[in-house]
Amino acid sequence: MSAVLRKPKTFKLRSLHSEKKFGVAGRSCEEVLRKGCQRLQLPVPGSRLCLYEDGTELTGDYFWSAPDNSELVLLTAGQTWQGFVSDISRFLSVFQEPHAGVIQAARQLLWDERAPLRQKLLADLLGTVSENIAAETRAEDPPWFEGLESRFRSKSGYLRYSCESRIRSYLREVTSGASLVGAEAREEYLRLVGSMQQKLQAAQYNSSYFDRGAKAGRRLCTPEGWFSCQGPFDVDDCTSRHSINPYSNRESRVLFSTWNLDHVSQILMAQQKMLLLLLLLSRFSHARLCATP
């Protein structure tokens, strides 16, 4: 059917990074573009239309195939659009750096708010905008170090200490578990504990596990400090996809202390396998890096 005889197609049109939309109809891509530029007071030369959903450029060949009332973005020369993910990226970029005004406003709203759901949303927002992941030293992110001894000058340094403390506590639990072992096996049990203690001391109790600056094979997180939950010991993965970055803010640092670390099977070396055996003997119930429910 000739385009002249067809009913004009209707679209919802807006400019780049604008939330305001308006309806426009036309029988060709050129007509819709011309009307859009006229409405938005933009130059026609160099301008083009893209689908908001996925960034597909609206051309003459595709014009009649586009769904009715599709949302379009009008781009001028030099502008790009990759679909709605561009809006998501733009939104998230607001929270890449701390914004004092946003944090202050969120805290005031949270203080005055009484509805539980809105309290939760505000608390989550406050936690997000308070993140300062890239900062490492006390001078760069003083709030992160609140409640910690002054001897801790860097985030990695404190988390190395935290990891070493955890593993030392596991070893103490294993040692105290000797009383649960039968008399005929107790001597061998204590020999294994002593051997494990020597190996852990030589490895500085694997304190590098929580250090994002450590080599890839010696840490459990990404270079940015993200830890992923591996779920309970009897499943291959965490179905809830829990993740946490204790380097981001004080709240995440405190919450991370509730995550359980008994071992991570993918990177166990011989001494960690021995420790796992001892942990099981002393009735430890987890064997992964797990988010506490």
C-alpha positions in Angstrom: 0.0 0.0 0.0 1.3 3.5 -0.8 2.5 5.5 2.1 0.2 8.3 1.1 -2.9 6.1 1.6 -1.7 4.6 4.9 -2.8 5.9 8.2 0.0 8.0 9.8 2.0 6.2 12.4 2.0 7.7 15.9 5.1 7.9 18.2 6.0 9.3 21.6 9.0 11.6 21.1 11.5 13.2 23.4 15.0 14.7 23.3 18.1 13.2 24.8 18.0 13.1 28.6 14.6 14.7 28.8 11.6 13.2 30.6 9.1 15.3 28.7 7.4 13.5 25.9 4.9 14.5 23.2 3.0 12.7 20.5 3.9 13.0 16.9 2.4 11.4 13.8 3.7 11.0 10.2 3.8 8.8 7.1 7.6 8.7 6.9 10.7 8.9 9.0 11.5 12.2 7.5 8.1 13.7 8.4 8.3 12.6 12.0 11.9 13.9 12.3 11.0 17.2 10.8 8.0 17.6 13.1 10.0 16.6 16.1 12.8 19.1 15.3 10.3 21.8 14.9 8.6 21.0 18.2 11.9 20.8 20.1 13.5 23.7 18.1 16.4 21.5 17.0 18.2 21.6 13.6 17.1 18.9 11.1 20.5 18.5 9.5 22.5 15.8 11.4 19.5 14.8 13.5 18.0 11.3 13.6 15.5 9.2 15.5 16.2 6.1 17.7 14.0 3.7 19.6 14.2 4.4 23.3 14.1 0.7 24.1 17.2 -0.5 22.4 18.7 2.4 20.4 17.8 1.1 17.0 17.8 3.9 14.5 14.5 4.6 12.8 15.1 4.5 9.1 12.8 4.5 6.0 13.0 0.7 5.8 12.1 0.1 9.4 9.6 2.9 9.8 6.4 0.9 9.0 7.6 -2.1 11.0 8.0 -0.1 14.2 5.2 -0.7 16.7 2.6 2.0 17.1 3.2 4.4 19.9 6.8 3.4 20.1 8.9 5.8 22.2 11.6 7.6 20.2 14.6 9.7 21.2 15.6 12.6 18.9 19.3 12.8 18.6 21.3 15.7 17.1 24.8 15.5 15.6 27.3 13.9 18.0 24.7 12.5 20.4 24.4 8.7 21.0 21.7 6.5 22.5 22.2 2.8 23.5 18.7 2.1 24.7 17.1 2.4 28.1 20.4 1.2 29.6 21.7 4.7 28.9 19.1 6.2 31.3 20.1 3.6 33.9 23.8 4.4 33.5 23.0 8.1 33.8 21.0 7.5 36.9 23.6 5.4 38.6 26.4 7.9 37.8 24.7 10.2 40.3 25.8 7.9 43.0 29.4 7.2 42.0 30.6 10.0 44.2 29.3 11.1 47.6 26.9 14.0 47.5 26.7 15.9 50.8 23.3 17.5 49.9 21.7 14.2 49.0 23.1 12.5 52.1 21.9 15.3 54.4 18.4 15.3 52.8 18.1 11.5 53.0 19.1 11.5 56.7 16.6 14.2 57.5 13.8 12.4 55.7 14.8 9.1 57.4 14.7 10.8 60.8 11.2 12.2 60.2 9.8 9.1 58.5 7.6 6.6 60.4 6.3 4.3 57.6 8.5 1.1 57.7 8.6 0.6 53.9 9.7 4.2 53.2 12.2 3.9 56.1 13.7 0.9 54.3 13.9 2.7 51.0 15.5 5.8 52.5 18.0 3.7 54.4 19.0 1.9 51.2 19.3 5.2 49.4 21.4 6.6 52.2 23.7 3.5 52.1 24.1 3.8 48.4 25.0 7.5 48.2 27.3 7.2 51.2 29.6 4.7 49.4 33.2 5.7 48.9 34.6 2.5 47.4 37.7 4.0 45.8 38.9 5.7 49.0 41.5 3.6 50.9 42.9 5.7 53.8 41.4 7.2 56.9 42.1 10.7 55.6 40.1 9.9 52.4 37.1 8.3 54.1 36.9 9.2 57.8 33.3 7.9 58.4 34.4 4.4 57.3 36.8 4.2 60.3 34.3 5.3 62.9 34.6 3.0 65.9 38.0 1.5 64.9 41.2 2.0 66.8 43.5 4.8 65.5 46.2 2.3 64.5 44.2 1.3 61.5 45.1 3.7 58.8 43.8 1.9 55.7 40.8 -0.1 54.8 42.8 -3.0 53.4 44.9 -3.0 56.6 41.9 -3.3 58.8 40.3 -6.0 56.7 43.5 -8.0 56.7 43.4 -7.8 60.5 39.7 -8.8 60.4 40.4 -11.9 58.3 43.4 -13.0 60.4 41.2 -12.6 63.5 38.5 -14.8 62.0 40.9 -17.6 61.0 42.6 -17.4 64.4 39.2 -17.8 66.1 38.5 -20.9 63.9 41.8 -22.4 64.9 41.0 -21.8 68.6 37.6 -23.5 68.1 39.4 -26.5 66.4 41.9 -26.7 69.2 39.1 -26.7 71.9 37.4 -29.4 69.9 40.0 -31.9 71.0 37.9 -32.8 74.0 35.2 -34.1 71.6 37.6 -36.6 69.9 38.0 -40.1 71.3 41.1 -40.8 73.3 42.5 -43.1 70.7 42.5 -40.4 68.0 43.2 -37.4 70.2 47.0 -37.4 69.9 46.8 -37.5 66.1 44.1 -34.8 66.2 46.4 -32.5 68.2 49.3 -33.3 66.0 47.3 -32.1 63.0 46.2 -29.0 64.8 49.8 -28.2 65.6 50.8 -28.7 62.0 48.0 -26.6 60.8 48.9 -23.8 63.2 52.5 -23.7 61.9 51.3 -23.6 58.3 48.8 -20.8 59.0 51.4 -18.8 60.9 53.7 -19.1 57.9 50.9 -17.9 55.6 50.1 -15.0 58.0 46.8 -16.7 58.7 45.8 -16.0 55.1 44.9 -12.5 56.0 45.2 -11.5 52.3 41.8 -13.1 51.7 40.0 -9.8 52.5 42.7 -7.5 51.0 41.5 -6.2 47.7 45.1 -5.2 46.9 46.4 -8.7 47.1 47.1 -10.9 44.1 44.2 -12.6 42.5 45.0 -16.0 43.9 45.3 -14.7 47.4 42.1 -12.7 47.8 38.4 -13.6 47.8 37.1 -10.3 46.3 37.5 -8.3 43.2 40.1 -5.5 42.9 37.3 -3.1 43.9 36.5 -5.1 47.1 33.3 -6.9 46.0 32.6 -10.2 47.7 30.0 -12.7 46.2 28.1 -15.1 48.4 28.8 -18.7 47.4 25.8 -20.1 49.4 25.6 -23.0 51.9 28.1 -25.8 51.8 25.6 -28.2 50.2 24.9 -26.2 47.0 27.1 -25.1 44.1 26.1 -21.5 44.1 24.1 -18.8 45.9 20.7 -18.6 44.2 20.0 -15.1 45.7 23.2 -13.6 44.3 24.2 -11.9 47.5 27.1 -9.5 47.2 28.7 -7.0 49.5 31.6 -4.5 49.4 33.0 -3.8 53.0 35.2 -1.1 51.5 32.2 1.0 50.5 31.0 2.5 53.8 30.9 1.9 57.5 27.5 0.1 57.4 28.8 -2.4 54.8 32.0 -2.9 56.8 29.9 -3.8 59.9 27.5 -6.0 58.0 30.4 -7.9 56.4 31.4 -9.0 59.9 28.2 -11.1 59.9 29.2 -13.0 56.7 30.5 -16.5 57.5 33.8 -17.6 56.1 34.9 -21.1 56.8 36.5 -21.8 53.5 36.2 -21.3 49.7 36.6 -24.5 47.9 37.8 -23.1 44.6 41.1 -21.8 46.1 41.9 -24.1 48.9 45.4 -25.3 49.1 46.6 -28.2 51.2 46.5 -26.5 54.5 43.0 -25.1 54.0 41.8 -28.7 53.2 43.3 -29.9 56.4 41.6 -27.0 58.3 38.3 -27.9 56.6 38.6 -31.5 58.0 39.3 -30.1 61.5 36.4 -27.7 61.2 34.1 -30.5 60.3 35.3 -32.6 63.1 34.6 -29.8 65.5 31.0 -29.5 64.1 31.2 -26.4 62.0 28.1 -26.2 59.8 29.2 -23.9 57.0 31.8 -24.3 54.3 31.5 -21.2 52.1 31.6 -17.5 52.1 27.9 -17.0 53.0 25.5 -14.2 53.6 23.8 -14.7 56.9 20.0 -15.0 56.3 
